[in-house]
Amino acid sequence: MEKILSSIILLITTTVMSVPQLYGQDPDFYIFLNFGQSNMEGHARVQPEDTLMVNDRFQVMEAVDCPDLDRKKGQWYLAKPPLCRCKTGLTPADYFGRTLMSGLSKNIKIGVINVSVGGCKIELFDKENYQSYVETSPDWLKNLVREYDGNPYGRLIEMARLAQKDGVIKGILLHQGESNTGDKEWPKKVKEVYENILRDLGLRNKDIPLLAGEMVSEEEGGKCASMNPIIATLPEVVPNAHVISSKDCEAVDDGLHFSAAGYRKLGMRYGEKMLSLLESNTTKN
């Protein structure tokens, strides 16, 4: 009898530990994971208007220590930019959160976690093989990766597990692809990262949409616009993936990055799509 009882206790304990979202969360605290390269990291300079219209309903979990901002890794703060690392700029996450605030009922809070590295390939978030990618990377990229203790994917999961004690993960935002331009295997590589995130956090595909933004468009002089047709195939590989258009999102002269106005528009589009998906899921349930 004692052996049977011990086995039952072990089974219950293992089940609870493997499904993090079963304990301690506020169901009205919606959390969204953000990752990618420089356009998700935030390339545009923050302008005064970007520090307004933020209240306690929109928060960011800092993924690195930022003494100058009086922020510590793993803690929640008012979501005033920067929302990635200590000295990054405006990101789609800023206006994604604002859009959700305006579209969801006032009892809902929004939290974002942003782990992004400018200039990286999607291979940096390959759970099993990221080290070989980092080893062959230039020193400037290695320096950025060190801010996440050498493992951005691991830091994203670490922060997400902390966040699951407070709220419920509702979606993933990706903006990456410039450094993989022309790589037709990119959708499969993204799928692997996405599925690893789901497994590591005890999440289900049908519950967690993946929103992927396009590169700067050809009309805006995008040097990596040829990647957009490849990004368009992502929903064929990941059933719950959705592509966010960059059409008419203003870019800067380098042809790689959006302007502040472009980030605002792109972030709003991420938010509008997520609102429609949240509404759809609520209707189904």
C-alpha positions as CSV (number, residue, x, y, z in Angstrom):
1,M,0.0,0.0,0.0
2,E,2.8,2.4,0.9
3,K,4.5,1.8,-2.5
4,I,1.2,2.5,-4.3
5,L,0.6,5.7,-2.3
6,S,4.2,6.8,-3.0
7,S,3.7,6.2,-6.7
8,I,0.5,8.2,-6.8
9,I,2.1,11.1,-5.0
10,L,5.1,11.0,-7.4
11,L,2.7,11.0,-10.4
12,I,0.8,14.0,-9.1
13,T,4.0,15.9,-8.3
14,T,5.5,15.2,-11.7
15,T,2.3,16.2,-13.5
16,V,2.1,19.5,-11.6
17,M,5.7,20.3,-12.3
18,S,5.5,19.5,-16.0
19,V,2.5,21.9,-16.5
20,P,3.6,25.2,-15.1
21,Q,0.3,27.0,-15.9
22,L,-1.6,25.0,-13.3
23,Y,-0.5,27.0,-10.3
24,G,-0.4,30.5,-8.9
25,Q,-1.3,32.7,-11.9
26,D,-3.7,35.5,-12.3
27,P,-5.8,34.4,-15.3
28,D,-6.3,38.0,-16.2
29,F,-2.6,38.7,-16.7
30,Y,-1.8,37.9,-20.3
31,I,1.9,37.3,-21.1
32,F,3.5,37.4,-24.5
33,L,7.0,36.2,-25.4
34,N,9.0,38.3,-27.9
35,F,12.2,37.2,-29.7
36,G,14.1,37.9,-32.8
37,Q,16.9,40.2,-34.1
38,S,17.4,44.0,-34.3
39,N,13.9,45.0,-35.3
40,M,12.4,43.2,-32.3
41,E,15.3,44.3,-30.2
42,G,14.3,47.9,-31.0
43,H,16.4,50.0,-33.4
44,A,14.6,53.4,-33.5
45,R,15.3,56.1,-30.9
46,V,12.5,56.4,-28.4
47,Q,10.5,59.7,-28.7
48,P,8.6,61.5,-26.0
49,E,5.2,60.3,-27.2
50,D,6.5,56.7,-26.8
51,T,6.7,57.1,-23.0
52,L,3.0,58.1,-22.7
53,M,-0.2,56.1,-22.5
54,V,1.4,53.4,-20.3
55,N,0.0,52.4,-17.0
56,D,0.1,49.4,-14.6
57,R,-1.9,47.3,-17.0
58,F,1.1,47.1,-19.4
59,Q,4.3,45.6,-17.9
60,V,7.6,44.2,-19.0
61,M,9.7,41.6,-17.3
62,E,13.3,42.7,-17.6
63,A,15.5,39.9,-19.0
64,V,18.8,41.4,-18.0
65,D,20.0,43.6,-15.1
66,C,19.8,47.3,-15.9
67,P,21.2,49.3,-13.0
68,D,20.8,52.6,-14.9
69,L,17.1,52.0,-15.3
70,D,16.8,50.7,-11.7
71,R,15.6,47.3,-13.1
72,K,16.6,43.8,-12.1
73,K,16.4,40.6,-14.2
74,G,13.2,38.6,-13.6
75,Q,11.1,41.4,-12.2
76,W,8.1,43.3,-13.6
77,Y,8.2,47.0,-14.4
78,L,6.0,49.6,-16.0
79,A,6.4,49.0,-19.8
80,K,8.1,52.2,-20.7
81,P,10.8,51.7,-23.4
82,P,13.3,50.2,-23.7
83,L,11.5,46.9,-23.5
84,C,14.4,44.7,-24.5
85,R,17.9,45.3,-23.0
86,C,19.1,48.4,-21.2
87,K,20.0,50.6,-24.1
88,T,17.8,49.3,-26.9
89,G,15.1,51.4,-28.6
90,L,11.5,51.3,-29.7
91,T,10.2,47.9,-30.6
92,P,7.0,46.5,-32.0
93,A,6.3,45.2,-28.5
94,D,5.7,48.8,-27.3
95,Y,2.6,49.4,-29.5
96,F,1.6,45.8,-29.4
97,G,1.0,46.2,-25.7
98,R,-0.8,49.6,-26.1
99,T,-3.1,48.1,-28.7
100,L,-4.0,45.3,-26.5
101,M,-4.7,47.7,-23.6
102,S,-7.1,49.7,-25.7
103,G,-8.9,46.6,-27.1
104,L,-9.2,44.3,-24.0
105,S,-11.4,44.9,-20.9
106,K,-9.8,47.0,-18.2
107,N,-9.4,44.0,-15.8
108,I,-6.9,42.4,-18.2
109,K,-3.2,43.2,-17.7
110,I,-0.5,42.7,-20.4
111,G,3.0,41.5,-19.8
112,V,5.8,41.2,-22.4
113,I,9.2,39.5,-22.2
114,N,11.6,40.4,-25.0
115,V,14.8,38.4,-25.6
116,S,16.3,39.6,-28.9
117,V,19.8,40.0,-30.4
118,G,20.5,42.3,-33.3
119,G,22.1,40.7,-36.3
120,C,21.5,37.1,-35.3
121,K,20.2,34.2,-37.4
122,I,17.3,32.0,-36.2
123,E,20.0,29.5,-35.3
124,L,20.8,31.5,-32.2
125,F,17.5,30.2,-30.7
126,D,18.2,26.6,-31.7
127,K,18.1,24.9,-28.3
128,E,20.5,22.2,-29.1
129,N,23.0,23.8,-31.5
130,Y,23.2,27.5,-30.5
131,Q,26.7,27.1,-29.1
132,S,28.2,26.1,-32.4
133,Y,26.5,29.1,-34.0
134,V,27.8,31.5,-31.4
135,E,31.3,30.2,-31.6
136,T,31.6,31.1,-35.3
137,S,29.9,34.5,-34.8
138,P,31.7,37.9,-34.9
139,D,32.8,39.4,-31.6
140,W,30.1,42.1,-31.6
141,L,27.4,39.4,-31.6
142,K,29.1,37.4,-29.0
143,N,29.1,40.5,-26.8
144,L,25.4,40.8,-27.2
145,V,24.8,37.2,-26.4
146,R,26.9,37.5,-23.2
147,E,24.2,39.8,-21.8
148,Y,22.0,36.7,-21.7
149,D,24.8,34.6,-20.1
150,G,25.6,33.1,-23.5
151,N,22.2,31.5,-24.1
152,P,19.3,33.8,-25.3
153,Y,16.9,30.8,-25.7
154,G,17.6,29.6,-22.2
155,R,17.1,33.1,-20.8
156,L,13.7,33.4,-22.6
157,I,12.6,30.1,-21.1
158,E,13.9,31.1,-17.7
159,M,12.0,34.4,-17.7
160,A,8.9,32.7,-19.1
161,R,8.8,30.2,-16.3
162,L,9.0,33.0,-13.8
163,A,6.2,34.8,-15.5
164,Q,4.0,31.7,-15.5
165,K,3.9,32.1,-11.7
166,D,2.2,35.4,-12.2
167,G,0.1,35.1,-15.3
168,V,-0.8,33.0,-18.4
169,I,1.2,32.9,-21.6
170,K,-1.1,33.8,-24.5
171,G,1.2,34.1,-27.5
172,I,4.6,34.5,-29.1
173,L,5.8,37.4,-31.3
174,L,8.8,36.9,-33.6
175,H,10.6,39.4,-35.8
176,Q,13.6,37.8,-37.4
177,G,14.8,36.9,-40.8
178,E,17.1,39.6,-42.2
179,S,20.1,37.5,-41.4
180,N,18.4,34.4,-42.9
181,T,17.4,36.1,-46.1
182,G,17.0,33.5,-48.9
183,D,17.0,30.6,-46.5
184,K,14.1,28.4,-47.6
185,E,14.6,26.2,-44.5
186,W,13.8,29.2,-42.2
187,P,10.1,28.2,-41.6
188,K,11.2,24.7,-40.5
189,K,13.9,26.2,-38.2
190,V,11.3,28.5,-36.7
191,K,8.9,25.6,-36.2
192,E,11.6,23.8,-34.2
193,V,12.2,26.8,-32.0
194,Y,8.4,27.3,-31.5
195,E,7.8,23.7,-30.6
196,N,10.8,23.7,-28.2
197,I,9.3,26.7,-26.4
198,L,5.9,24.9,-26.1
199,R,7.5,21.8,-24.7
200,D,9.7,23.6,-22.3
201,L,6.8,25.6,-20.9
202,G,4.1,23.0,-20.9
203,L,2.0,24.8,-23.6
204,R,-0.2,23.6,-26.3
205,N,0.0,24.6,-30.0
206,K,-3.7,25.4,-30.3
207,D,-3.5,27.9,-27.3
208,I,-0.4,29.8,-28.4
209,P,-0.4,31.7,-31.7
210,L,2.9,32.6,-33.3
211,L,2.9,36.0,-34.9
212,A,5.8,36.7,-37.3
213,G,6.5,40.1,-38.9
214,E,7.6,40.7,-42.4
215,M,10.9,42.4,-43.2
216,V,11.0,46.0,-44.5
217,S,8.9,46.0,-47.7
218,E,10.3,46.4,-51.2
219,E,8.3,49.6,-51.5
220,E,10.1,51.1,-48.5
221,G,13.5,50.1,-50.0
222,G,13.9,46.9,-47.9
223,K,17.2,45.1,-48.6
224,C,15.8,41.9,-47.3
225,A,12.3,42.1,-48.8
226,S,13.0,38.9,-50.8
227,M,12.6,37.1,-47.4
228,N,8.9,38.0,-47.2
229,P,7.7,35.3,-49.6
230,I,9.5,32.8,-47.5
231,I,8.0,34.2,-44.3
232,A,4.6,33.9,-46.0
233,T,5.0,30.1,-46.0
234,L,5.3,29.9,-42.2
235,P,1.6,29.1,-41.6
236,E,2.0,26.1,-43.9
237,V,4.6,24.7,-41.5
238,V,3.2,26.0,-38.2
239,P,-0.6,25.8,-38.2
240,N,-1.1,28.4,-35.5
241,A,1.3,30.9,-37.2
242,H,0.2,34.3,-38.6
243,V,2.2,36.7,-40.7
244,I,2.1,40.4,-39.9
245,S,2.4,42.7,-42.9
246,S,5.0,45.4,-43.1
247,K,3.3,47.2,-46.0
248,D,3.5,51.0,-45.6
249,C,5.5,50.6,-42.4
250,E,8.1,53.4,-42.8
251,A,11.8,52.4,-42.9
252,V,15.0,54.3,-42.4
253,D,17.7,54.8,-45.0
254,D,19.6,51.6,-44.3
255,G,16.8,49.5,-45.8
256,L,16.9,47.1,-42.9
257,H,15.2,48.8,-40.0
258,F,11.9,50.6,-39.4
259,S,11.6,54.1,-38.3
260,A,9.8,54.9,-35.0
261,A,6.6,55.5,-37.0
262,G,7.1,52.2,-38.7
263,Y,7.5,50.4,-35.4
264,R,4.3,52.0,-34.1
265,K,2.3,50.8,-37.1
266,L,3.9,47.3,-37.1
267,G,3.3,46.9,-33.4
268,M,-0.3,47.9,-33.8
269,R,-0.7,45.3,-36.4
270,Y,0.7,42.6,-34.1
271,G,-1.7,43.8,-31.5
272,E,-4.8,43.9,-33.8
273,K,-4.1,40.4,-35.0
274,M,-3.6,39.1,-31.4
275,L,-6.9,40.8,-30.3
276,S,-8.7,39.0,-33.1
277,L,-7.2,35.7,-32.1
278,L,-7.9,36.2,-28.4
279,E,-11.5,37.0,-29.3
280,S,-11.8,33.9,-31.5
281,N,-10.4,31.7,-28.7
282,T,-12.8,33.1,-26.2
283,T,-15.7,32.4,-28.6
284,K,-14.6,28.8,-29.1
285,N,-14.3,28.2,-25.3
